[in-house]
Amino acid sequence: MSALRGPQSQVADLARQARELLVQARESRWSGFEPPSAQPDPQRGGAPTRMPAATPPRPAAASGRAAPRGAPAAAGPRPVPVAVPPAIPSREEPSPWSSLEQIAQVVGTCTKCPLHATRTHTVPGEGNPKPRLLFVGEAPGADEDRQGRPFVGAAGQLLDKMIGAMGFTRDQVFIANVLKCRPPGNRTPLPAEVASCAPYLRAQIELLGPEIICSLGNPATQALLGVTEGISRLRGRFSSYRGIPVMPTFHPSYLLRSPADRKLSWLDLQQIMQRLGLPLRSPSPAQENE
Ligand code: URA
């Protein structure tokens, strides 16, 4: 949970924003997330886990037009975060599940909220079971619901580029969502749905033990941090979830619609890379021209 911030940290914020503007001015031509050609091995180890979607396929849910995801709130001065109880509570009974596979199985038969009635597959998440970095998105979309895997549609392709630009492969990180079932029409998750699903993500985070969490967009960031501010205000600054640093950034779906903001997201990802001790990269001239 974010602490209230004093004048000193506000001055530090202003200094940091000035530094960001300088970096943005230097990188303003670049708007892509193409992976660099030479990739170091920043993973901590562990074979990638692909959690099977345990739900037997049902007739596909009404396809529903993809509603905008991850749209940021109006920009403005950095606020003092308003503390509200986190949707994914940090003080709870210990998790009853001892493995990611077990969580995926339980998710696969979950009927705690009405979304089970319209899902085709559950989407528990996948990746390195001991990742240095965990990405948390909002909820499965149509492609994910069809395949039972997270971020496999257009937004997923951009997320793959973001991951690659940091020097990781998709198998080296873990990718999860706040909701494990698709909301019809890709609507924003309801608070009751987030509350029902929260124990799963919480248990996953406990087992994964990532060094850093990157929350993608409003619902993921707000659920993890228990704040109500929008992503425009929260991005670019580390908070924490149960002692794990959380870097909020724009959702890839939003970045597909607003490519000009990719350079801001790249600044956020670079902060993560810096914390992880990864080499900071400059995009190649070809990438700058994208
Ligand atoms: N958007 C999300 O938030 N999660 C996915 O898995 C896919 C799209």
Boltz pocket constraint, residues with backbone or C-beta under 6 A from the ligand:
constraints:
  - pocket:
      binder: B
      contacts: [[A, 69], [A, 137], [A, 138], [A, 139], [A, 140], [A, 141], [A, 144], [A, 149], [A, 150], [A, 151], [A, 152], [A, 153], [A, 155], [A, 156], [A, 176], [A, 177], [A, 216], [A, 253]]
      max_distance: 6.0
